[in-house]
């Protein structure tokens, strides 16, 4: 709508220029057409009525002319008030119908019927809803009353008939039909244009959706590639560090601990970014694995203690003793992320004092237990006004937080999303300068099976009968994996790509393949399918464990579809790989059952 329209404007095009909506334009056009035709009919009627001494008709027509001309002028000046104008026109139409039947025409002729139809149409086209129904009822009511009264009585109002004479009567009937047709045509064109516009918008939306989908796929591809490129070298650093710690002196061991902690911190930051992307796309699914909470917490805090010691902070864990004998079903990886992020944040924002984690069993039911986790610190605190915003991605409590304390601003956003998967939420209590308290509760199912502590790999293990083919294009990772396997008494072979894997299978006796999924020439999926299609039934059924640094949420279905039994995400712990190989060794080289370790 234009900002201003001149008071003396008589141009309909000026009014329509500023209106974008098809139906709004149609309403203005319908009101304009109705008023214009009415004014023409009145101009024709008044001289004839005066000539035939029909003074009531002439006076009534003059009054209607003034009303309709005022409405038309107001429509061309303030089209945004179309609803007010419509009410004025419709009320006038009702008065015309009632006056025609009562004292002007005193019969139900075609002109009166036309006015009834026109008024009903305009009530629905210009106003609509229940108000239009009311107007339609008031239009039809006098017609029925008139029919009932004249059917049972010949009494009428003693006023000379004021019906216009021929040929004006015929002209008015014709113009009424034309105006009815024009009103319906304008509404139909608005509907047609609206449908066309909707189809065009849908087509544009489909193009935009395709572009967004392509962009999202490109983003996922980029993050998956970056995940592989970042996590693969980190896997080598962590693995080599773990190997060196076994033969290092005390001083070297301390240095390796620092190296390992720094690498794990870097990996945690990479995982935060990649996991947040997965959570945005709803690709994270919780695993159901037996977990002993005190053991898991001990493992988490062993990695955080070095960071706390660097700042001379006391790191305290208070675990309910009743949890020591319980084994719950949960996702240890996601639970670790939640606690690691909360406690890590507490350490980061605390300069002196302590960071404390309290874990309490607060309820036992027939379905399981409810455990409350509370992380407290004596750090800088958070203003109450920031309680909501700190859980937004890439958001910090203040603008200089990142500069002073570092971080990506994703930790709490990931905590919030992961807790939703556990059907829980995090609560915050804080006072600036006195620290923070983050708390949440999780309902766990309890299993009777206790989780045994992982058996650390060693040279005394009886796996000397296994021949493992390492399919890995990264020579450093291959060397690391080879050293790890040799320490367990396993004989190893190396293939740098899928084609070499097939060649090795034909010349060597292989019991298991550790398959990297991203290799040149033939990737892990294609290689696995090729192995499964070999003519030799023994070689075609060799167990395959996929090794991947990808963050894709649908890795496991793809791995199974390609004929592989299981997968490990890089960087993986030696214990996780060892458990899978031990299962294979214990089964006398038979099936390797999937044990998902993410």
N, C-alpha and C positions, 0 to 999 in steps of 0.2 A: 504494500500500500504506500503511495507517495506520501511524504510528510505533510504536505498542505495541498488543498485543492481550492481554487478560487471560489468565492461565494457565488459569483455569477456564472459558474461553469455550466454549460449545457451539452458538453461532449461526453458521451458514454465511453469512448476510447481512452480518455484520460483516466477515468475511474478504473477501467479494466487493466490498464498498463501496470499499475502497481500491485495488482492481485495475482498471486501465484497459484493458489489452490483452484482446481477445476470446478469443484462444487460451489465454492464461494463466488466464482465468476458467474456460474449458472444461476445462483440465487439473485444476483444483481440484474442479470439479463431478464430473468423471468419477471421480477418486479417491474423492471423498466417496460417490458412488452405489455404487461397487464395494464399498467397505468397509461401508457401511450394509447393503446386501443380504446381504453375507457374514455380518455379525453376526446378522442376523435368521435366516438359514439355520442358523447354528451354535446359536443359542438354541433352535430347534425340534429340532435333531438330538440335542443332548446328553441331554435327559430320555428320549427314546426309546431311545438307545443304552444308557443305564444300565438302563432297564426290561428290555431284551432281553439284558442282560449282555454287551454289546459294549464291553468295557472299553478295548480299544485305540482303537476309534472315539471313545469318550468322552474319553480322555486326549488323543488327537490333536486333537479338536475344541476342547477346553479350551485347549490350547497355541496353536492358531490364533486363538482368540477373544482371548487376551491380546495376541498380536502385532498383530492387526487393530485392537483397541480402542486400543492405544498409538499406532498409526499414525494413527487417526482423530483422537485427541486432539491429537497433535503437528501434524496438518494444520490443525486449528482454532486452534492457537497460533502456529505458525511456517509459514504457507503458502508463504513464499519458499523453503522447503526441500523443495518438492514433488518434486524429483528424487531426493533421499535417500529420501523416503517411497515413491516409485514403485519404487525398487530393492528396498526391503524387502518390498513387496506382491508384486512379480513373483517374487522368490526364494521367498517362501512359496507362491505359486501353483505353481512348479516342484516344490517338495517335495510338494504335494498330488497333482500328476499322477503323479510317480514312486511315491509311497506307495500311491496307489489301485491302480496296475497291479501292484505287487510283492507287497503283503501285506494291504491293507485290503479291496479289492473283488476283486482278482485277475481282472478281466475288463475289456474295453474297452466300457463301457456309455455311455449317452447323457450321464450326468453328467460323466464324465471328459472326453468330447469337448467338452462345454460349457465346462469349466474350461480346456481347451487353447485354444479359440477366444477366450474372455475374456482370458486371459493374453496371447495374441498381439496382440489389439486394443489392450490397455492398454499393451503395450510400445511400440507405434508411436505411440499417441496421447499418452502421458505422457513418453516419452524420445526415440524416433525415432532417426534416423541408423543407424550400424552396430551400435550397442548393441542396438537393437530387433531387428535381424536375428539377432544372437547368441541373444537370448531366444527368438525364434521357433523357431530351430533346436533349442534345448534343450527346447522344448515338444513339437516334432514327433518328435524322436529317440526318446524312450521308447515312443511309440506304435508306430513302425515296428519297434523292437527287440522289443516285446511281441508284435506280429503274427508276426514271423519265428520267435521262440522257440516260441510256442504252436502254430504251424503244423507244426513238426517235432518237438515233444515235448509230452507231457502233464504233464511234471514241473512242479511249482510249490512254492511255499513252504507248508510244513505249518502253516498258521495258520487257525483258523476264520474263515469269511467274516464281514466286518464291515459288509456293505451294509445301509443303512437300509431299514426295512420300509415298506410302504404304510400310510397315505396320505402319510407324510412324504416318501417318495421322489418322488411325483408333485408335491408342493408345491415341493420343491427344484428339480425340472426346470422347473416353471413360473416360479419366481423367477429361475432362471438365464436363461431366454429373455427375461424382462422386463428383467433387468440388461443383457444384450447389446444389446437394442433401445434402452434408455435411454442406454447409452454411445455408440452410433452416432448417436442423435438429438442428444445434447449436442455431439458433434464437428461434426455437420452444421450445427447452429444457429450454432456459432462461426464456421464457414466462411461461412455465409450472411451473418451480421452483419458479418464482415470484408469481404465483397464489397460490401455496402451501404455500409459506412463508407468503403471505397476509392472507390466511385462518388461519394459525397458530397464526399470530399476532392478528387477529380478535378474535380468541378463547382466547388468553391470555388477550386481552383487555376486553373481556366480563367477564372474571374471575376477573380482576382488578376492573372493574366497579361495579360488584356485591359486591366485598370486600369494595369498597369505599361507596357504597350505604348502606351496612350493618353497616359500621363505622359511616356514617352520621345518620342513624336511631338510632344507639346506642348513638351517641352524643345528638340527639334530645330527646331520652328517658331519658338520664342522666340529661340534662338541665331541662326537664319537671319535673323530680322527685326532682331535687335540687330547682326548682322554688317553688314547693309545700312545701318542707321542710323549705325553708327560708321565704317565704311570709306568711305562716300560722302563725308562732309565731309573725311575725311583725304585722299581722292583729290583734292579741290579744293585743299587746302592744299599738298600736294606738287606738284601741277601748276602752281599759280600761282607757287610758289617757284621752280620750274624755269624758268618763263617770265621771271620777274623777274631771275634770275641772268644772263640773256643781255645785259641792258642796265644792270646795276648797277655802281656804283663799287666800288673795292677794299674800302672799309669796309662798304658795303652788302652786298657779296658775302660777307664774313665773317659778318655778321649773318644773312644768308639761309642760310648753311651751318649755323649754329647752329639756326635755325628748322627747316631740313630734317632735321637730325639728330634733333632732339627729336620731330618728327612721325614719323620712321621708327622711333624707339624706342617711341613710343606704339603705332604700328601693329604693331610686333613683339610687344608685350605682348598686344594684342588677338588677333593671329594665334596666339600660344601657347595662349590659352584656347580659341579656336575649333578649332585643330588638335588639341588634346588631346581635345576632344569627338569629333572625327571619328575619331581613332585608337581611342577607346573603342568606337566602333561599327564598326571595321574598314572604314572608308570611304576610307582613303588608299591610293592605288595609285601606284606609282612610274612616272614617265615614262621614256622611253628617248630621250635627246637627246644628240647629239655635244657634248662639253664638253672644253675645254682647261683642265686643273686650275690651272696657274699664273695664267691670266687670270681664272678664277673667284675664286681666292684673293685676287688683287690687288683685285678689285671689292669683295669682302667686307671686306677690311682698310681700304679707303678710307673706309668708313662707320664703322669702329670706331676709327680712328686719332684722331679728334677727342676721343672719350671718354677714350682713353689719355692724350692730351696734356693734358687738363684735370687729370689726377692726376699729371702729370709722370712717367709710366711709359714705359719703352722697349717698343715693340711690334715684335717681330722675327718675320720669316717666313723660314724656311729650306726651300727647295723643291729637291728633287732635279733636277739639270739635265737628266737623261734624260727628265723629264716634259715639257720645253718643246716637244719635237717630236712628242709623242704626243697623240692625240685619243681620249678614252674615251667610252663610252656610259653615261650615268647620268641621274639626276634632279637638275639643278642647284638647283632650288628646295629640295628636301629636304636635299641636301648642304649648302647654304648655311645652312639652319636649324640643322643639327647643329653646324657649325663656329661659327656666330654665337652660339649658346647657350653652347658651351663656352668660347670666347674671351671672350665678354661676361661670363660668370661669373667668369673669371680676372681680368679687369680690375676687376670690381666688388669682389672680395674681396682685392685687392692694394693696399696703401697705398703701398708704395715698392718699387723694383726694376724688374722687367721681366716681360712676358708673352711667351711664345715659342711659335710653332707650327712643328714640324718635320714635313715631308712627305717620305717616302722610299719609293722603289720597291724593295720587298724581294724580289719574285719575279716572274719572267716565265715564262709557260707557253704552250702552244699555244692555250689557251682565252682568254688575256688576261694581265692583270697584277694583282699584289697590292700595294696601296699602304697604308702605315702612316701614321696621323696621330697626332701626340703634342702635346698642349697642356700647357705647363708654366707655373707662376707662382711668385712668391715671396711669396705671400699668407699668410693666417691659418692655412691648413691645415685638415684634417678629422680628427677622432678615428677610429681604425680601427673602433670600435664603430658608427660612423654610416655606414660605406661602403655598406650595403644601403639604409638608410632614406632617404638623400638622393635616391634615384631614385624614391621614392614621391611621388605628386602632393600638392602643397601642403605639402611637408615641407622643413624646413631642418635644418642640422647642429645648431643650438641654438635655444632658444626666443626669444632676442633677436636672431637673425640678421636677420629681416625689419625689425625696428625700426631696427637700425643700418645695414643695407645695402640694404633695400628688396627688391623682387622679388615674384613671385607664387608661387614654389616649384614652378613647372611646367616650367622649362627642362630640367632633367636627366631628368624623367619623359618629356618629349617626345623627348629625345635617345635614351633607352633604347628607346622604341617605334619611332622612325624607323630606328634601327640594326637592329632586328629585320627590317624590310622589306628591308634590305641584307644579310640573313643574317650579321649581325655583332653584336658586343656591346662594351661599353665596360669598360675595366679602370682601376682607381684605385690610385694610390700617393700616400701623403701622410704628413706628419709635422706635428703641430700647431706652428704658429709658423714653419715652414720652407717652406710652400707645398704645392702639389698637382701631380699629373701624371695627366692623363686620356689614355688611348690606345685606339685602335681600328684595325682593318684592314678594307679593303673590296676585294673582287675586282671589277675592271672588265673589260668587253670593250673591245677596242681597234678603232677604226675608222680607215681610211686617210684619210678626209676631214678636213681641218683646219678648225677653226672660225675663220672670219674675224671680226675685230673689228667690232662693230656700227657701221654708218655713222650718224653723228649727223645727225638731220634738219636741214635748212636751207632757206633761201628759194630756193636755186638749183635745187631739185629740179623735175623736169619732171612735175608732176602737175596742171597747170592744166586739163586736160581733164576731170577728175573732178568730178562733182556728188554731194555726200554729204549725205544726210538724217540729222540727229541726232534720234533719238527719245529724249528725256530729260525727265522731269518736274521735275528739280531744275535750276532756272535757273542756279545758280552753276556746276554741273558742265557744263551745256550751253554756257555762255559760255566756260569754260575749254577745252573741246573745240573750240569754234568758233575761238578764238584760235590754238590749236595747228594746226588744219587750214589756217587762212588763211595762217599762216607758211609752209606747204608749197605754197602756190599753189592750194589747193583751194577750190572754191565750196561754201558750206554753206547748208543749210536747217534749220529747227528745228521740231519737233513735240513738244508737251508731253504727248501721250497717243496711244493707238493709233488713235483715230478721226481725229485730225489727220493721222496718218501716211497713212492711206488717202486723205484729201482731198488731201494734198500730191502723192501719187503720180499722182492724176488730172489735176492742173494743171501739174506740173513734170516736167522730164526729170531722173530720178534714176539714178545709176550704182551707188550703194551705200547701204545703210542701216546705221547704228550704233544698235543697238536695246537700250535699257535693258529688263531683264526685269520690273522692278517699277514699273508705271505705273498711274495711275487709269483708270477706265472700261474699258480693254482692256489687259491686261498684255502683255509681250513675246511670250509663246508664242501667245496668241490673235491678236495682231496679225500675227505671222509666218504663221500658218495662213490668216488672211484675205487677206494679200498673195498667198500661193501659190494662192488660189482665184480670183484676178481673171481676167476674160475675156481681157484683153490678154496675150498670151504673153510679150512683152518685159518688161512690168512685173511679171508674176507670177514671173519668174525672176531678179529683181534679187538680187544677193548681199546677205546679211544677216550682220553680225557682232554677236553678243550681247555686251552689257556688263553685268556683274553684280557685286554685292558679296556675294552669297550664299556660304555655306560648304558648301552641300550637295554630297555626294560624287558625285551622279549628274547633275550639270549637263549634261555633254557629251551623254549619250544623250538627254536631254530636248530639248536644243537641236537635235540632228540630227532627232529625231522631229517637231519643229515646223517643219522645213524650212529651218533656218538652217545656214550653212556652218561657223561657227567661233564662238569666244567669247574674251573677255578678262576677267580678274578685276580688279576695282577694289581698291586703286589700281594702275593699270598704268603701266609706263614708256612714255615717248613713243617710244622705239626699238621696243618691241614692237608698238605700233600702226602705226608707220611701216613696219615690215617687211611687215605684212599688206597695207597700201595699196600699197606698192611692188610687191608680187607681183601685185596686181590691175592696176596701171598697166602692168607689163611684159607682161601677158597680153592687152593690147589690149581690156580690159573684158570678158574672157571669164570662165571659171570661177575662183572663188576657192577654192583648195585649202586644206583645214584645216591650220593650223599652231597647235597648242595651246600657249597661253602662260598658265600658271597663276600 
